[in-house]
């Protein structure tokens, strides 16, 4: 992350995937935004920049600040969120940039509250919004493709290796390995053989 990247974020503007703060807020406020981004599609949080006036303010930097902020993702977020924090220097002033990944184990919470990103605001989710975030296949050691494939099977009744490859732009081998993992975890059943193999949900409910 460098100054050109910061300028690109400024051009993009504060919104669903970008947040600007002139100063570093409290740990609770940091955790709230981190949770909101993880419950969405991920994003960047920049401290030390006044985006309204395009003015570089800088933060009160000290050694180890990156690690201190990163620990907030572990200690103040449930489940823990692995964030990456970088210091960006410009003209002797430093900005802190938090990169928040989209979470696989939604919904995430801070202080038992589920936050979501609503435009340029991080706010508590309503009950129906929390339900929309909840995924029955989260927390089962699956990657994003596998979780999405489970959703596709639930929607369409089954999925083939070819359909998996086309949906996620992966090789035949990768599709086979990732679907085999789902079978081994008893999340799906395989029907047929060879190119006719289809993967379906088991009759019993998922625990």
Secondary structure, DSSP 8 states (H G I E B T S, - for coil): --HHHHHHHHHH-SSSSEEEESS---HHHHHHHHHHHHTTT-EEEEESEETTTTEE------TTHHHHHHHHHHHSSBS----EEEEEEETTEEEEEEEE---SS---BBTTB-EEEETTEEEE--HHHHHHH--TTTTSS--HHHHHHHHHHHHHS-EEHHHHHHHHT--HHHHHHHHHHHHHTTSEEEESSGGG-EEEE-SS---
